């Protein structure tokens, strides 16, 4: 809308020589409007560019695979500006929790400064976020899984999270925390087509709740929907 109006004003201003003397005030008015419009466009286009670039940075939340630990998994999410990673190298192995600062910059993408000391690594490893993967200085890259695997939010518990990951072809594990400091509960379930059935009895719910898997969300019979982050 603004772009079309702006060029119309430029056309009008360039045709000023065709106006008669009595149109002088009109030409002055148009010139003022064009000047104001061009100034406004400069403000609109230049001021928020860095903010828009930051907002457009790829999301790093999700379930990732690590080629160095092909039987393990990495769950990555953001909480109050801090990256929180849960890592398991293989089934039955210890689950580590790793944290790191999130640095978002215009044009430079997002970098996670990870403290890997709980796992015996250095305290300040920079990990670069790009679309669908997290890359490390040693050349290793974690790839984000598609499908039902992912980190979800729950409108009924906006400060919490839900981590959904497939543990076998048709089996899933869901880790839930309703708010920071609240108990962390893990439930199991199964996936068949676009349906997921969960045993929510550890959380006081039904044993066979069936929900629908949609485009980047899981929707429950009561209308509640978990969007994927």
C-alpha positions as CSV (number, residue, x, y, z in Angstrom):
1,X,0.0,0.0,0.0
2,X,2.7,2.5,1.0
3,X,4.9,1.6,-1.9
4,X,2.2,2.2,-4.4
5,X,1.3,5.5,-2.9
6,X,4.9,6.6,-2.8
7,X,5.5,6.1,-6.5
8,X,2.3,7.8,-7.3
9,X,3.5,10.8,-5.4
10,X,6.8,10.7,-7.2
11,X,5.0,10.7,-10.6
12,X,2.9,13.7,-9.5
13,X,6.0,15.6,-8.4
14,X,7.9,14.9,-11.6
15,X,5.0,16.3,-13.6
16,X,5.0,19.6,-11.7
17,X,6.1,21.5,-14.8
18,X,2.8,20.8,-16.4
19,X,0.9,22.6,-13.6
20,X,-0.3,26.1,-14.2
21,X,0.9,28.9,-11.8
22,X,-2.3,28.6,-9.7
23,X,-1.2,25.0,-8.9
24,X,1.9,26.2,-7.1
25,X,0.4,25.5,-3.6
26,X,-0.6,22.1,-4.8
27,X,2.9,21.3,-6.0
28,X,4.3,22.5,-2.7
29,X,1.9,20.3,-0.8
30,X,2.7,17.2,-2.9
31,X,6.4,17.9,-2.5
32,X,6.0,18.0,1.3
33,X,4.0,14.8,1.3
34,X,6.6,13.0,-0.9
35,X,9.4,14.2,1.3
36,X,7.6,13.0,4.4
37,X,6.7,9.7,2.8
38,X,10.3,9.0,1.7
39,X,11.5,9.9,5.2
40,X,8.9,7.6,6.7
41,X,9.9,4.8,4.4
42,X,13.5,5.2,5.4
43,X,12.5,4.9,9.1
44,X,10.3,1.9,8.5
45,X,12.8,0.0,6.4
46,X,16.0,0.8,8.4
47,X,15.0,0.9,12.0
48,X,13.5,-2.5,12.5
49,X,15.7,-4.5,10.2
50,X,17.9,-5.9,13.0
51,X,14.9,-6.8,15.0
52,X,13.3,-8.5,12.1
53,X,16.4,-10.5,11.3
54,X,16.6,-11.7,14.9
55,X,13.0,-12.7,14.9
56,X,13.5,-14.6,11.7
57,X,16.4,-16.6,13.2
58,X,15.8,-20.4,12.9
59,X,14.3,-22.1,15.9
60,X,16.7,-24.4,17.7
61,X,14.0,-26.2,19.8
62,X,13.5,-29.9,18.9
63,X,14.7,-33.4,19.1
64,X,18.1,-33.9,17.4
65,X,20.3,-36.9,16.4
66,X,24.0,-36.9,16.9
67,X,26.1,-39.0,14.4
68,X,28.7,-39.5,17.2
69,X,25.9,-41.2,19.3
70,X,23.5,-42.7,16.7
71,X,21.5,-44.6,19.4
72,X,21.1,-41.5,21.6
73,X,19.1,-38.3,21.4
74,X,19.3,-34.6,22.2
75,X,16.3,-32.6,23.3
76,X,16.9,-28.8,22.9
77,X,14.6,-26.0,24.2
78,X,14.8,-22.4,25.3
79,X,13.6,-21.2,28.7
80,X,13.8,-17.5,29.6
81,X,16.6,-16.8,27.1
82,X,18.7,-19.9,28.2
83,X,19.2,-22.9,26.0
84,X,18.5,-26.2,27.9
85,X,19.7,-29.5,26.5
86,X,19.0,-33.0,27.6
87,X,21.4,-35.5,26.3
88,X,21.4,-39.3,26.3
89,X,24.1,-41.1,24.3
90,X,22.4,-44.5,24.2
91,X,19.4,-46.3,25.7
92,X,19.9,-46.8,29.5
93,X,22.8,-44.3,29.7
94,X,22.8,-41.3,32.0
95,X,20.8,-38.3,30.9
96,X,22.8,-35.1,31.2
97,X,21.3,-31.6,31.4
98,X,23.4,-28.9,29.6
99,X,22.7,-25.1,29.7
100,X,24.0,-22.3,27.6
101,X,23.6,-18.6,26.7
102,X,21.6,-17.7,23.6
103,X,23.3,-15.1,21.4
104,X,21.1,-13.8,18.6
105,X,22.6,-11.3,16.2
106,X,21.4,-9.6,13.0
107,X,23.2,-11.2,10.0
108,X,25.2,-13.6,12.2
109,X,22.5,-16.0,13.2
110,X,22.1,-17.6,16.5
111,X,24.9,-19.1,18.6
112,X,24.5,-21.2,21.7
113,X,27.4,-20.9,24.2
114,X,27.1,-24.3,25.8
115,X,28.6,-25.4,29.1
116,X,29.5,-29.1,28.5
117,X,31.3,-29.5,31.8
118,X,28.5,-31.8,33.3
119,X,29.4,-34.2,30.5
120,X,33.2,-33.8,30.9
121,X,33.6,-31.2,28.1
122,X,34.6,-27.5,28.1
123,X,32.5,-24.7,29.5
124,X,32.1,-22.4,26.5
125,X,31.5,-24.4,23.3
126,X,29.9,-22.2,20.6
127,X,27.2,-24.1,18.6
128,X,25.8,-22.5,15.5
129,X,22.1,-22.8,14.8
130,X,20.9,-23.1,11.2
131,X,17.7,-24.4,9.6
132,X,17.2,-27.9,10.9
133,X,20.6,-28.4,12.5
134,X,23.1,-27.3,15.2
135,X,26.8,-27.3,14.2
136,X,29.9,-27.5,16.4
137,X,33.5,-26.3,15.9
138,X,34.8,-29.9,15.5
139,X,32.6,-30.3,12.4
140,X,29.9,-32.4,14.1
141,X,26.3,-31.5,13.4
142,X,23.1,-32.5,15.1
143,X,20.1,-32.9,12.8
144,X,16.6,-32.1,13.9
145,X,14.0,-34.8,13.6
146,X,10.7,-34.2,11.8
147,X,7.3,-35.8,12.4
148,X,5.9,-36.1,15.9
149,X,9.4,-35.7,17.5
150,X,9.8,-32.3,19.0
151,X,9.4,-29.8,21.8
152,X,5.9,-28.5,22.4
153,X,4.2,-25.9,24.5
154,X,0.9,-26.3,26.2
155,X,-1.5,-23.3,26.5
156,X,-2.8,-24.7,29.7
157,X,0.7,-24.6,31.2
158,X,2.4,-21.7,29.3
159,X,5.6,-21.8,31.5
160,X,6.1,-25.5,31.0
161,X,7.1,-27.8,28.1
162,X,6.4,-31.2,26.5
163,X,9.2,-33.2,24.9
164,X,7.9,-35.8,22.5
165,X,10.2,-38.4,21.0
166,X,9.9,-41.7,19.3
167,X,11.7,-44.5,21.2
168,X,10.8,-47.2,18.7
169,X,8.9,-47.5,15.4
170,X,5.5,-47.0,17.0
171,X,6.4,-46.1,20.6
172,X,6.8,-42.6,22.1
173,X,8.0,-41.1,25.3
174,X,6.6,-37.8,26.5
175,X,8.4,-35.7,29.2
176,X,6.2,-33.1,30.8
177,X,6.9,-30.2,33.2
178,X,4.0,-27.8,33.9
179,X,6.2,-24.9,35.2
180,X,9.9,-24.3,36.3
181,X,10.5,-26.2,39.5
182,X,7.4,-28.4,39.1
183,X,7.8,-32.2,39.0
184,X,9.1,-33.7,35.7
185,X,6.8,-36.5,34.6
186,X,7.5,-39.0,31.8
187,X,4.6,-40.9,30.2
188,X,4.6,-43.4,27.4
189,X,2.4,-44.0,24.4
190,X,2.1,-45.2,20.8
191,X,1.7,-43.7,17.4
192,X,-0.5,-45.0,14.6
193,X,-0.9,-42.9,11.5
194,X,-2.0,-39.4,12.6
195,X,-3.0,-40.5,16.1
196,X,-1.0,-40.7,19.3
197,X,-2.3,-42.6,22.3
198,X,-0.8,-41.6,25.7
199,X,-0.9,-43.2,29.1
200,X,-1.3,-40.1,31.3
201,X,-2.0,-42.1,34.5
202,X,1.4,-41.0,36.0
203,X,0.1,-37.5,35.8
204,X,-3.4,-38.4,37.2
205,X,-5.0,-38.6,33.7
206,X,-6.5,-41.4,31.6
207,X,-4.5,-44.4,30.5
208,X,-5.5,-44.3,26.9
209,X,-6.0,-40.7,25.8
210,X,-6.0,-40.4,22.0
211,X,-4.9,-37.2,20.3
212,X,-4.5,-36.1,16.7
213,X,-1.1,-35.3,15.1
214,X,-1.4,-32.3,12.8
215,X,0.9,-29.9,11.1
216,X,3.3,-28.9,13.9
217,X,0.8,-29.6,16.6
218,X,-0.9,-32.2,18.7
219,X,-4.6,-31.7,19.4
220,X,-6.6,-33.4,22.2
221,X,-10.3,-34.3,22.5
222,X,-11.0,-31.4,24.9
223,X,-9.8,-28.9,22.2
224,X,-6.4,-28.2,23.8
225,X,-3.6,-28.1,21.3
226,X,0.2,-28.3,21.8
227,X,2.0,-26.3,19.2
228,X,5.5,-27.4,18.2
229,X,8.2,-24.9,19.1
